[in-house]
Amino acid sequence: MVMGVLNVTPDSFFDGGRYQSSADAIAQGRAMVADGADMVDVGGESSRPGAAPVDEDEELRRVIPVIEALAPIGPVSVDTVKPGVARAAVAAGALLINDVSGTLWPVAAECGVGWVAMHRQGTPADMQADPRYDDVVTEVHRHVLDLAERARSAGVGEIWLDPGIGFGKTVAHNLALLAKVGELVGEAEAVGARVLVGTSNKWFLGKIGSTGGEPLPPEERAEGSLASSTWAMAEGVHMVRVHDVLASVRAAWLVGPVARREVELEGVSR
């Protein structure tokens, strides 16, 4: 599955300011659905490193009209850490709460919707200052699996686990998590959860792809974004969160049938 990123913000690291108006955001969301997005993830507060908090009224003003417009044409999630915004988004039609704070499972249970449990070390203000782990894979997997258990106990029926690529991690941490993401898939499925991974245009891809001292700017990270998303798909991840929906959907058309051994002599069955 492919989740399209729709930031209704002035300061998101990749597309901040592009879809600030409700009309522009709605048009982009419709385009993502037309390109094959399985879900559109609407966010009104940037979670990039160094991002400033947004007050609840402003976040509501940004996201609710967009969710109301898009929900009738396809599944919508809300990217928020605020209980009030999550509740209002569900009332407007959102089916999933994408929660980078890992705290909103009680709201998901109350509202009867799905919940994404993400790992984050620190907050946007400090998470990339000096992230450290004894064993990043073990610690991250244990954390999100613990959140899944709490959510299940609270009554959440649809649980997604996100290792939080780029959220309080170095390049090496991110690569280690990607290398072992297939293990997380198996652990998640054992407890009735699924895995969501978002690498799209993130800083570590710019660092890896650079031949000089400075990372590639976000607009030059497309190849790394698609490669890392495709890797995650091939390792069994259930959904990838991306800015470029069409390229990712086309990659999924390849990876899905090959992974399921559905290749036929005369073509691919899908």
Protein Blocks (a to p, Z undefined) as FASTA:
>chain_A
ZZdddddbfkbfklgojlmpfklmmmmmmmmmmnopabdcddfbdfbehiacddfklmmm
mmmmmmmmmmmnoccddddfbfklmmmmmmnopabdcdfkopmmmmmmmnopacddddde
hjfklmmmogcdfblmlmmmmmmmmmmmmmmmnopabdcddehgoiapafklmmmmmmmm
mmmmmmmmmnopacdddfehpaklmmmmpcbfbdcdfklmmmmmmmmmmmmmmnopabdc
dfblmlmmmmmmmmmmmmnopacfkbccZZ
